Amino acid sequence: MFEYVANAYIILVKAGKYILDESQRANETQKVVPSEYAVVIAEKIVSNI
């Protein structure tokens, strides 16, 4: 797992372009973060609140 890729996914999730899980889908254009990054991204987003 690469830190710079995780940081890029964090930015995309915050912007609404990517989602962490299918249950979060608001529209069909959103992509799902690869499962190997999902937990790490969720933890980083929550820890930065």
N, C-alpha and C positions, 0 to 999 in steps of 0.2 A: 504494500500500500504506500502510495506517495503522498506526502504532506501537501504538496502544491496542488495535486488533483483534489484532495479533500477540501482545501480552501476554495478552489474554483466551484466545487459543488455547493459549498455553503453559500457563496454569493448567488448562485443560480436558484437555490431553494428560497433564499430570502427575497429574491426578485419575483418569485412565482413561476419561473420557467420550468423548474424541476420540482418533484414532490418526493417524499420519503416512502410513501405507501399509497396503494391504489385508493384507499378510503379517503384520501385528501384531494382527489381529483376534482377540480372546479371546471375544467374544460378539456377538450380532446387534444389540445396542442401541448399540454404539459407532459414531460417525460419523467420516468421514474429513475431515481438514483440507483445505481447498481447495489445489490444487496450487501456486498462486502464493504461498502462505504456508508451505508445507511445508519448504522449504530454510532459510528464515530462522528458523523455529521450531526446527528441528533444530540449527542452528548456535548459537542462543541457549541452548538446553538444555545442549548439550555444553560451551559456554564457561562455564557457571555451576556446573559440577561441582567 
